[in-house]
Amino acid sequence: MRNIYFYLIIVFYVSDFVRDQILSYLNRTRMSPLMPAELEGIYNSAEYARQQTYQRENDRFELFSDGFSFVVVMAVLWYGGAGWLDTLLRRYTGSPVLLSLAFFETASVLSLAIGIPFDWYDTFVIEHKFGFNRTTPRTFVLDRLKGLALTLVLTGVLVTIILVAYEYAGAWFWLLAWVAVSIFTLTIAFFYSEWIVPIFNRQTPLEEGELRSAIEAFAQKTSFPVQNIYTIDGSKRSTKSNAYFTGFGKKKRIVLFDTLIEDLSTEEIVAVLAHEIGHYKMRHIVYTITISLTVTGFMFWVMSGFLSNPAVAYALGGTTPSFHLGLVGFSLLYAPVSEAFDLAGNCISRRHEYAADVFTARHGMGEALISGLKKISSKSLSNLTPHPFVVFWRYSHPTLLQRIRHIQNVRLPDPADDRK
C-alpha cells in the first residue's frame, strides 16, 4: 500500500544513497597523480602511485556494488518484496515466533547470496592484484558458511528475545527488550575472544621473549596489569596488520595479528598497544558502551510506537500486520535518526583517539607510534588525503596526518614539574 510511510521510506533510502555518492565524489576530487608534500616520508613516489591506483579500483568497485544493492533494495521496496516473503512464509506456519524467525533467517540467507559475488571479486581480484590477499577459495567458502551459521544463531536469539518481550510485556515491551538485548550484547562482548574468534581464527599465547617482556613492562608501568597476550593468524587471509583489546576485567585480552609482529618493531608494537591502554585508562570503553546502550534504549522506546502500527507493514507490501514487517519498516524509517547518532559517535570517537595518542606520547612513545602508524598505513595503501567533509561524516579515527601533527604538538611532562 503506497501510504505516507512508504514514501518516507523511499525518500530516506534514496537520500542515504545520494549522500554516500556525494561523499565518494568528494573523495575522488582529492586524488592526484602528484604526491602532496605532506606525504613525503610516508609514501615514496612509486608507493603513492600504487596507492592511487588501488583507491581508484576500490572506488569503481564500490560505485558498482553500491549501485547494484541500491537497485535491488529499491525493487524490493517498490514491488513489496518483504510483504511477498511474509505471505509466502505464512503458508508454512501460523506461529508468530516461527514466522518472524523464518522471515529474518531467509532474509539473511538471501543477503549473503547476493553479496558473495562481490566479496569474491574484492578478495580474489582487487586484493589479490595488489598483493594483500592470502585467502584460499576453501577458506573463503568456510568463512561464509561459518558467518552465515553465526548470523542465523545470533539473529535467532535476538529476534526471539525482542519478540517474546513484544508478545508478553505490553507497554513495557521497550524496557524489557532493551535490558535483555543489552545483557546479551555485553555477554557476547565479554566472551568474544573465547566464543567468536576461535570460529574463524587460531589464537595462541604470545611466547616468552623480548616483545612479551616489553608489553608487560609497559602495562606494569601504567598500572594496567594484563596476562592474556595472544597472537592471531591474520596472515591466513591478508597481509594487512591489526591489533586490538577485547573483554573486560579478568577476560581482558591483548590480541596481535601475526602480520603486525612481522611488520613493526618491538617499540612500535608497544606504542600501538599503549594507545589502546590509553583508551582503557581514560575509561573510553565504559563511556562508549554507556552511550551505546543509552542510544539503544532510546531506539527501543521509539520502536514501541511503530511495531503495532499496521500502516508500516502495509507500506512494505504486507497484507497482514506483523512483528517482522513492523521491525523492518521501523529500521528504514529510523535511518535518519540512526545516522545522526552515528555522526555524533564518530565525533566523540575521534576525540578519544586524539586523547589516547596524547596518553601514548606522554609516556615517551609518541615517535614510535608515529613510525608504527606510518608503516601500517603505507603497507595497507590507506588513503591519506580524504576530503575533510568525508572525514567529518564517516571517519571514527582522525586521518594519519592529523594524528601525526597532534602527537608532535603534545607537551611532554617536564621532570622539573615533579620536583616542585
VEXSE-555410 format. One record per residue (C-alpha): x, y, z; residue in three letters. Coordinates in nm, 2 decimals, always signed. Layout:
{r {X,Y,Z},"ALA"};
...
end
This chain:
{r {+0.00,+0.00,+0.00},"MET"};
{r {+0.15,+0.33,-0.11},"ARG"};
{r {+0.09,+0.52,+0.21},"ASN"};
{r {+0.29,+0.80,+0.38},"ILE"};
{r {+0.53,+0.55,+0.54},"TYR"};
{r {+0.61,+0.40,+0.20},"PHE"};
{r {+0.70,+0.74,+0.05},"TYR"};
{r {+0.91,+0.83,+0.36},"LEU"};
{r {+1.10,+0.50,+0.34},"ILE"};
{r {+1.17,+0.57,-0.03},"ILE"};
{r {+1.28,+0.93,+0.04},"VAL"};
{r {+1.51,+0.83,+0.33},"PHE"};
{r {+1.67,+0.54,+0.14},"TYR"};
{r {+1.73,+0.74,-0.18},"VAL"};
{r {+1.87,+1.03,+0.02},"SER"};
{r {+2.10,+0.80,+0.20},"ASP"};
{r {+2.23,+0.66,-0.13},"PHE"};
{r {+2.27,+1.01,-0.28},"VAL"};
{r {+2.46,+1.13,+0.02},"ARG"};
{r {+2.71,+0.84,+0.00},"ASP"};
{r {+2.77,+0.91,-0.37},"GLN"};
{r {+2.84,+1.27,-0.29},"ILE"};
{r {+3.09,+1.18,-0.02},"LEU"};
{r {+3.26,+0.93,-0.26},"SER"};
{r {+3.27,+1.21,-0.53},"TYR"};
{r {+3.43,+1.45,-0.28},"LEU"};
{r {+3.70,+1.19,-0.21},"ASN"};
{r {+3.77,+1.15,-0.58},"ARG"};
{r {+3.83,+1.52,-0.61},"THR"};
{r {+4.12,+1.49,-0.37},"ARG"};
{r {+4.30,+1.23,-0.58},"MET"};
{r {+4.61,+1.35,-0.78},"SER"};
{r {+4.89,+1.18,-0.97},"PRO"};
{r {+5.13,+1.42,-0.79},"LEU"};
{r {+5.23,+1.33,-0.44},"MET"};
{r {+5.15,+1.60,-0.19},"PRO"};
{r {+5.45,+1.73,+0.00},"ALA"};
{r {+5.28,+1.64,+0.33},"GLU"};
{r {+5.30,+1.27,+0.24},"LEU"};
{r {+5.68,+1.27,+0.19},"GLU"};
{r {+5.84,+1.02,+0.43},"GLY"};
{r {+5.52,+0.81,+0.44},"ILE"};
{r {+5.49,+0.72,+0.07},"TYR"};
{r {+5.76,+0.74,-0.20},"ASN"};
{r {+5.65,+0.83,-0.55},"SER"};
{r {+5.61,+0.47,-0.66},"ALA"};
{r {+5.41,+0.37,-0.35},"GLU"};
{r {+5.19,+0.68,-0.38},"TYR"};
{r {+5.11,+0.60,-0.74},"ALA"};
{r {+5.02,+0.24,-0.64},"ARG"};
{r {+4.80,+0.37,-0.36},"GLN"};
{r {+4.62,+0.60,-0.60},"GLN"};
{r {+4.56,+0.31,-0.84},"THR"};
{r {+4.43,+0.09,-0.55},"TYR"};
{r {+4.20,+0.37,-0.44},"GLN"};
{r {+4.06,+0.42,-0.79},"ARG"};
{r {+3.99,+0.05,-0.83},"GLU"};
{r {+3.82,+0.03,-0.49},"ASN"};
{r {+3.62,+0.34,-0.57},"ASP"};
{r {+3.49,+0.20,-0.90},"ARG"};
{r {+3.41,-0.13,-0.74},"PHE"};
{r {+3.22,+0.04,-0.45},"GLU"};
{r {+3.03,+0.25,-0.70},"LEU"};
{r {+2.91,-0.06,-0.89},"PHE"};
{r {+2.84,-0.27,-0.58},"SER"};
{r {+2.65,+0.01,-0.40},"ASP"};
{r {+2.46,+0.08,-0.72},"GLY"};
{r {+2.36,-0.28,-0.76},"PHE"};
{r {+2.25,-0.30,-0.39},"SER"};
{r {+2.05,+0.02,-0.43},"PHE"};
{r {+1.86,-0.12,-0.74},"VAL"};
{r {+1.79,-0.45,-0.56},"VAL"};
{r {+1.66,-0.28,-0.24},"VAL"};
{r {+1.46,-0.02,-0.44},"MET"};
{r {+1.30,-0.31,-0.64},"ALA"};
{r {+1.21,-0.49,-0.32},"VAL"};
{r {+1.06,-0.18,-0.17},"LEU"};
{r {+0.87,-0.07,-0.48},"TRP"};
{r {+0.72,-0.41,-0.56},"TYR"};
{r {+0.66,-0.51,-0.20},"GLY"};
{r {+0.92,-0.79,-0.18},"GLY"};
{r {+0.91,-0.80,+0.20},"ALA"};
{r {+0.53,-0.84,+0.20},"GLY"};
{r {+0.56,-1.11,-0.06},"TRP"};
{r {+0.81,-1.31,+0.15},"LEU"};
{r {+0.58,-1.27,+0.45},"ASP"};
{r {+0.28,-1.40,+0.26},"THR"};
{r {+0.48,-1.70,+0.13},"LEU"};
{r {+0.61,-1.80,+0.47},"LEU"};
{r {+0.26,-1.78,+0.62},"ARG"};
{r {+0.17,-2.09,+0.41},"ARG"};
{r {+0.40,-2.29,+0.63},"TYR"};
{r {+0.35,-2.16,+0.98},"THR"};
{r {+0.10,-1.97,+1.18},"GLY"};
{r {+0.32,-1.92,+1.48},"SER"};
{r {+0.42,-1.55,+1.52},"PRO"};
{r {+0.76,-1.65,+1.67},"VAL"};
{r {+0.84,-1.91,+1.40},"LEU"};
{r {+0.71,-1.68,+1.12},"LEU"};
{r {+0.94,-1.39,+1.23},"SER"};
{r {+1.24,-1.62,+1.27},"LEU"};
{r {+1.18,-1.77,+0.93},"ALA"};
{r {+1.15,-1.42,+0.78},"PHE"};
{r {+1.47,-1.29,+0.92},"PHE"};
{r {+1.67,-1.61,+0.86},"GLU"};
{r {+1.55,-1.62,+0.50},"THR"};
{r {+1.64,-1.26,+0.45},"ALA"};
{r {+1.99,-1.33,+0.60},"SER"};
{r {+2.05,-1.61,+0.35},"VAL"};
{r {+1.93,-1.41,+0.05},"LEU"};
{r {+2.15,-1.11,+0.16},"SER"};
{r {+2.46,-1.34,+0.19},"LEU"};
{r {+2.39,-1.50,-0.15},"ALA"};
{r {+2.36,-1.16,-0.32},"ILE"};
{r {+2.68,-1.04,-0.15},"GLY"};
{r {+2.90,-1.34,-0.22},"ILE"};
{r {+3.00,-1.25,-0.59},"PRO"};
{r {+3.10,-0.90,-0.47},"PHE"};
{r {+3.30,-1.04,-0.18},"ASP"};
{r {+3.47,-1.29,-0.41},"TRP"};
{r {+3.57,-1.02,-0.66},"TYR"};
{r {+3.70,-0.79,-0.39},"ASP"};
{r {+3.91,-1.07,-0.23},"THR"};
{r {+4.04,-1.26,-0.54},"PHE"};
{r {+4.07,-0.98,-0.79},"VAL"};
{r {+4.13,-0.65,-0.63},"ILE"};
{r {+4.30,-0.76,-0.30},"GLU"};
{r {+4.50,-1.03,-0.49},"HIS"};
{r {+4.61,-0.78,-0.76},"LYS"};
{r {+4.77,-0.55,-0.50},"PHE"};
{r {+4.93,-0.84,-0.31},"GLY"};
{r {+4.71,-0.83,+0.00},"PHE"};
{r {+4.51,-1.15,-0.04},"ASN"};
{r {+4.62,-1.47,+0.12},"ARG"};
{r {+4.27,-1.62,+0.15},"THR"};
{r {+4.23,-1.96,-0.03},"THR"};
{r {+3.89,-2.04,-0.20},"PRO"};
{r {+3.84,-2.31,+0.07},"ARG"};
{r {+3.89,-2.05,+0.35},"THR"};
{r {+3.66,-1.81,+0.17},"PHE"};
{r {+3.38,-2.06,+0.14},"VAL"};
{r {+3.42,-2.18,+0.50},"LEU"};
{r {+3.42,-1.82,+0.63},"ASP"};
{r {+3.09,-1.75,+0.45},"ARG"};
{r {+2.93,-2.07,+0.58},"LEU"};
{r {+3.05,-2.01,+0.94},"LYS"};
{r {+2.94,-1.64,+0.91},"GLY"};
{r {+2.60,-1.75,+0.79},"LEU"};
{r {+2.56,-2.00,+1.07},"ALA"};
{r {+2.67,-1.75,+1.33},"LEU"};
{r {+2.44,-1.49,+1.18},"THR"};
{r {+2.14,-1.73,+1.19},"LEU"};
{r {+2.21,-1.82,+1.55},"VAL"};
{r {+2.26,-1.46,+1.68},"LEU"};
{r {+1.97,-1.33,+1.47},"THR"};
{r {+1.75,-1.61,+1.61},"GLY"};
{r {+1.84,-1.53,+1.97},"VAL"};
{r {+1.79,-1.15,+1.93},"LEU"};
{r {+1.47,-1.18,+1.74},"VAL"};
{r {+1.33,-1.43,+1.99},"THR"};
{r {+1.42,-1.20,+2.28},"ILE"};
{r {+1.26,-0.90,+2.12},"ILE"};
{r {+0.95,-1.09,+2.00},"LEU"};
{r {+0.89,-1.26,+2.34},"VAL"};
{r {+0.91,-0.91,+2.51},"ALA"};
{r {+0.67,-0.77,+2.25},"TYR"};
{r {+0.42,-1.05,+2.29},"GLU"};
{r {+0.41,-1.05,+2.67},"TYR"};
{r {+0.54,-0.72,+2.82},"ALA"};
{r {+0.27,-0.49,+2.67},"GLY"};
{r {+0.35,-0.12,+2.73},"ALA"};
{r {+0.68,-0.21,+2.89},"TRP"};
{r {+0.80,-0.40,+2.59},"PHE"};
{r {+1.07,-0.15,+2.50},"TRP"};
{r {+1.22,-0.16,+2.85},"LEU"};
{r {+1.23,-0.54,+2.88},"LEU"};
{r {+1.37,-0.58,+2.53},"ALA"};
{r {+1.63,-0.31,+2.60},"TRP"};
{r {+1.75,-0.48,+2.92},"VAL"};
{r {+1.76,-0.83,+2.76},"ALA"};
{r {+1.94,-0.72,+2.44},"VAL"};
{r {+2.19,-0.52,+2.65},"SER"};
{r {+2.27,-0.82,+2.87},"ILE"};
{r {+2.30,-1.03,+2.55},"PHE"};
{r {+2.53,-0.78,+2.38},"THR"};
{r {+2.76,-0.74,+2.69},"LEU"};
{r {+2.78,-1.11,+2.73},"THR"};
{r {+2.90,-1.15,+2.37},"ILE"};
{r {+3.15,-0.87,+2.41},"ALA"};
{r {+3.28,-1.02,+2.73},"PHE"};
{r {+3.34,-1.36,+2.58},"PHE"};
{r {+3.41,-1.25,+2.22},"TYR"};
{r {+3.77,-1.39,+2.22},"SER"};
{r {+3.66,-1.72,+2.37},"GLU"};
{r {+3.34,-1.78,+2.17},"TRP"};
{r {+3.35,-1.60,+1.84},"ILE"};
{r {+3.72,-1.56,+1.74},"VAL"};
{r {+3.80,-1.93,+1.75},"PRO"};
{r {+3.53,-2.00,+1.49},"ILE"};
{r {+3.74,-1.81,+1.23},"PHE"};
{r {+4.10,-1.79,+1.37},"ASN"};
{r {+4.35,-1.96,+1.58},"ARG"};
{r {+4.48,-1.77,+1.88},"GLN"};
{r {+4.79,-1.87,+2.06},"THR"};
{r {+4.95,-1.71,+2.37},"PRO"};
{r {+5.24,-1.48,+2.28},"LEU"};
{r {+5.56,-1.67,+2.36},"GLU"};
{r {+5.81,-1.55,+2.62},"GLU"};
{r {+6.07,-1.31,+2.47},"GLY"};
{r {+6.16,-0.95,+2.40},"GLU"};
{r {+5.81,-0.85,+2.28},"LEU"};
{r {+5.61,-1.00,+2.56},"ARG"};
{r {+5.85,-0.86,+2.82},"SER"};
{r {+5.83,-0.51,+2.67},"ALA"};
{r {+5.44,-0.53,+2.66},"ILE"};
{r {+5.43,-0.65,+3.02},"GLU"};
{r {+5.68,-0.39,+3.14},"ALA"};
{r {+5.47,-0.10,+2.98},"PHE"};
{r {+5.15,-0.24,+3.12},"ALA"};
{r {+5.30,-0.26,+3.47},"GLN"};
{r {+5.45,+0.09,+3.43},"LYS"};
{r {+5.10,+0.23,+3.36},"THR"};
{r {+4.93,+0.02,+3.63},"SER"};
{r {+4.75,-0.19,+3.37},"PHE"};
{r {+4.83,-0.55,+3.45},"PRO"};
{r {+4.74,-0.79,+3.18},"VAL"};
{r {+4.84,-1.15,+3.14},"GLN"};
{r {+4.64,-1.26,+2.84},"ASN"};
{r {+4.85,-1.16,+2.54},"ILE"};
{r {+4.77,-1.36,+2.22},"TYR"};
{r {+4.87,-1.37,+1.86},"THR"};
{r {+4.61,-1.44,+1.59},"ILE"};
{r {+4.68,-1.59,+1.24},"ASP"};
{r {+4.56,-1.30,+1.04},"GLY"};
{r {+4.81,-1.38,+0.77},"SER"};
{r {+4.59,-1.67,+0.65},"LYS"};
{r {+4.36,-1.41,+0.49},"ARG"};
{r {+4.55,-1.09,+0.44},"SER"};
{r {+4.89,-0.92,+0.46},"THR"};
{r {+4.73,-0.62,+0.64},"LYS"};
{r {+4.81,-0.57,+1.01},"SER"};
{r {+4.60,-0.50,+1.32},"ASN"};
{r {+4.59,-0.53,+1.70},"ALA"};
{r {+4.31,-0.49,+1.95},"TYR"};
{r {+4.20,-0.53,+2.31},"PHE"};
{r {+3.89,-0.73,+2.39},"THR"};
{r {+3.70,-0.83,+2.70},"GLY"};
{r {+3.67,-0.68,+3.05},"PHE"};
{r {+3.82,-0.74,+3.39},"GLY"};
{r {+3.98,-1.08,+3.41},"LYS"};
{r {+3.87,-1.15,+3.05},"LYS"};
{r {+4.08,-0.86,+2.93},"LYS"};
{r {+4.30,-0.98,+2.63},"ARG"};
{r {+4.56,-0.82,+2.40},"ILE"};
{r {+4.54,-0.97,+2.05},"VAL"};
{r {+4.82,-0.91,+1.80},"LEU"};
{r {+4.80,-1.01,+1.43},"PHE"};
{r {+5.10,-1.21,+1.33},"ASP"};
{r {+5.14,-0.97,+1.03},"THR"};
{r {+5.18,-0.68,+1.28},"LEU"};
{r {+5.46,-0.87,+1.46},"ILE"};
{r {+5.63,-0.92,+1.12},"GLU"};
{r {+5.60,-0.56,+1.01},"ASP"};
{r {+5.66,-0.35,+1.32},"LEU"};
{r {+5.95,-0.33,+1.56},"SER"};
{r {+5.90,-0.42,+1.93},"THR"};
{r {+5.89,-0.05,+2.03},"GLU"};
{r {+5.63,+0.03,+1.76},"GLU"};
{r {+5.41,-0.26,+1.87},"ILE"};
{r {+5.43,-0.15,+2.23},"VAL"};
{r {+5.34,+0.21,+2.12},"ALA"};
{r {+5.03,+0.08,+1.93},"VAL"};
{r {+4.92,-0.11,+2.24},"LEU"};
{r {+5.00,+0.19,+2.46},"ALA"};
{r {+4.74,+0.38,+2.26},"HIS"};
{r {+4.48,+0.10,+2.34},"GLU"};
{r {+4.58,+0.11,+2.70},"ILE"};
{r {+4.52,+0.48,+2.69},"GLY"};
{r {+4.16,+0.42,+2.59},"HIS"};
{r {+4.11,+0.18,+2.89},"TYR"};
{r {+4.29,+0.42,+3.14},"LYS"};
{r {+4.07,+0.71,+3.03},"MET"};
{r {+3.76,+0.49,+3.05},"ARG"};
{r {+3.67,+0.55,+2.69},"HIS"};
{r {+3.54,+0.19,+2.66},"ILE"};
{r {+3.30,+0.23,+2.95},"VAL"};
{r {+3.19,+0.57,+2.82},"TYR"};
{r {+3.13,+0.43,+2.47},"THR"};
{r {+2.93,+0.13,+2.60},"ILE"};
{r {+2.72,+0.35,+2.82},"THR"};
{r {+2.64,+0.59,+2.53},"ILE"};
{r {+2.57,+0.29,+2.30},"SER"};
{r {+2.33,+0.13,+2.55},"LEU"};
{r {+2.15,+0.46,+2.61},"THR"};
{r {+2.10,+0.51,+2.24},"VAL"};
{r {+1.97,+0.15,+2.21},"THR"};
{r {+1.72,+0.22,+2.48},"GLY"};
{r {+1.60,+0.53,+2.30},"PHE"};
{r {+1.57,+0.32,+1.98},"MET"};
{r {+1.35,+0.06,+2.15},"PHE"};
{r {+1.14,+0.33,+2.31},"TRP"};
{r {+1.07,+0.49,+1.97},"VAL"};
{r {+1.03,+0.14,+1.81},"MET"};
{r {+0.75,+0.05,+2.05},"SER"};
{r {+0.53,+0.31,+1.87},"GLY"};
{r {+0.58,+0.16,+1.53},"PHE"};
{r {+0.56,-0.22,+1.57},"LEU"};
{r {+0.19,-0.22,+1.63},"SER"};
{r {+0.11,+0.02,+1.35},"ASN"};
{r {-0.04,-0.18,+1.06},"PRO"};
{r {+0.04,+0.10,+0.81},"ALA"};
{r {+0.41,+0.03,+0.85},"VAL"};
{r {+0.36,-0.33,+0.74},"ALA"};
{r {+0.13,-0.23,+0.46},"TYR"};
{r {+0.40,+0.01,+0.33},"ALA"};
{r {+0.63,-0.29,+0.28},"LEU"};
{r {+0.37,-0.48,+0.08},"GLY"};
{r {+0.23,-0.68,+0.36},"GLY"};
{r {-0.14,-0.78,+0.38},"THR"};
{r {-0.13,-0.86,+0.75},"THR"};
{r {+0.03,-0.66,+1.03},"PRO"};
{r {+0.33,-0.85,+1.17},"SER"};
{r {+0.62,-0.80,+1.41},"PHE"};
{r {+0.89,-0.86,+1.15},"HIS"};
{r {+0.74,-0.63,+0.89},"LEU"};
{r {+0.70,-0.36,+1.16},"GLY"};
{r {+1.06,-0.41,+1.26},"LEU"};
{r {+1.20,-0.38,+0.91},"VAL"};
{r {+0.98,-0.08,+0.84},"GLY"};
{r {+1.09,+0.09,+1.16},"PHE"};
{r {+1.46,+0.03,+1.08},"SER"};
{r {+1.42,+0.21,+0.75},"LEU"};
{r {+1.22,+0.49,+0.89},"LEU"};
{r {+1.47,+0.53,+1.18},"TYR"};
{r {+1.76,+0.56,+0.94},"ALA"};
{r {+1.80,+0.94,+0.96},"PRO"};
{r {+1.80,+0.93,+1.35},"VAL"};
{r {+2.05,+0.64,+1.34},"SER"};
{r {+2.27,+0.84,+1.10},"GLU"};
{r {+2.26,+1.14,+1.34},"ALA"};
{r {+2.37,+0.93,+1.63},"PHE"};
{r {+2.65,+0.77,+1.42},"ASP"};
{r {+2.77,+1.11,+1.32},"LEU"};
{r {+2.79,+1.22,+1.68},"ALA"};
{r {+2.95,+0.89,+1.78},"GLY"};
{r {+3.22,+0.95,+1.52},"ASN"};
{r {+3.30,+1.29,+1.65},"CYS"};
{r {+3.33,+1.15,+2.00},"ILE"};
{r {+3.54,+0.86,+1.88},"SER"};
{r {+3.79,+1.10,+1.70},"ARG"};
{r {+3.83,+1.30,+2.03},"ARG"};
{r {+3.90,+0.97,+2.21},"HIS"};
{r {+4.16,+0.87,+1.95},"GLU"};
{r {+4.34,+1.20,+2.00},"TYR"};
{r {+4.33,+1.16,+2.38},"ALA"};
{r {+4.47,+0.80,+2.35},"ALA"};
{r {+4.75,+0.94,+2.13},"ASP"};
{r {+4.83,+1.20,+2.39},"VAL"};
{r {+4.85,+0.93,+2.66},"PHE"};
{r {+5.10,+0.74,+2.44},"THR"};
{r {+5.31,+1.04,+2.37},"ALA"};
{r {+5.33,+1.15,+2.73},"ARG"};
{r {+5.47,+0.81,+2.82},"HIS"};
{r {+5.75,+0.87,+2.57},"GLY"};
{r {+5.61,+0.65,+2.29},"MET"};
{r {+5.49,+0.93,+2.05},"GLY"};
{r {+5.76,+0.89,+1.79},"GLU"};
{r {+5.73,+0.51,+1.80},"ALA"};
{r {+5.36,+0.54,+1.75},"LEU"};
{r {+5.40,+0.77,+1.45},"ILE"};
{r {+5.65,+0.53,+1.30},"SER"};
{r {+5.42,+0.23,+1.35},"GLY"};
{r {+5.12,+0.41,+1.21},"LEU"};
{r {+5.31,+0.51,+0.90},"LYS"};
{r {+5.42,+0.15,+0.84},"LYS"};
{r {+5.06,+0.02,+0.88},"ILE"};
{r {+4.91,+0.29,+0.66},"SER"};
{r {+5.18,+0.25,+0.39},"SER"};
{r {+5.16,-0.13,+0.38},"LYS"};
{r {+4.78,-0.13,+0.35},"SER"};
{r {+4.78,+0.16,+0.09},"LEU"};
{r {+4.55,+0.37,+0.31},"SER"};
{r {+4.40,+0.69,+0.17},"ASN"};
{r {+4.59,+0.96,+0.34},"LEU"};
{r {+4.42,+1.26,+0.18},"THR"};
{r {+4.04,+1.20,+0.22},"PRO"};
{r {+3.81,+1.50,+0.18},"HIS"};
{r {+3.77,+1.69,+0.52},"PRO"};
{r {+3.39,+1.65,+0.49},"PHE"};
{r {+3.42,+1.28,+0.44},"VAL"};
{r {+3.64,+1.26,+0.75},"VAL"};
{r {+3.38,+1.45,+0.95},"PHE"};
{r {+3.09,+1.23,+0.83},"TRP"};
{r {+3.24,+0.88,+0.80},"ARG"};
{r {+3.57,+0.85,+1.00},"TYR"};
{r {+3.57,+0.72,+1.35},"SER"};
{r {+3.95,+0.80,+1.36},"HIS"};
{r {+4.14,+1.11,+1.26},"PRO"};
{r {+4.35,+1.08,+0.95},"THR"};
{r {+4.71,+0.97,+0.98},"LEU"};
{r {+4.83,+1.33,+0.91},"LEU"};
{r {+4.60,+1.47,+1.17},"GLN"};
{r {+4.73,+1.22,+1.43},"ARG"};
{r {+5.09,+1.29,+1.34},"ILE"};
{r {+5.06,+1.66,+1.38},"ARG"};
{r {+4.86,+1.62,+1.70},"HIS"};
{r {+5.12,+1.38,+1.86},"ILE"};
{r {+5.41,+1.61,+1.76},"GLN"};
{r {+5.24,+1.90,+1.94},"ASN"};
{r {+5.20,+1.71,+2.27},"VAL"};
{r {+5.38,+1.88,+2.55},"ARG"};
{r {+5.58,+1.61,+2.73},"LEU"};
{r {+5.60,+1.61,+3.11},"PRO"};
{r {+5.88,+1.82,+3.25},"ASP"};
{r {+6.08,+1.63,+3.51},"PRO"};
{r {+6.12,+1.96,+3.69},"ALA"};
{r {+5.74,+1.97,+3.74},"ASP"};
{r {+5.77,+1.66,+3.97},"ASP"};
{r {+6.02,+1.84,+4.19},"ARG"};
{r {+5.80,+2.14,+4.26},"LYS"};
end
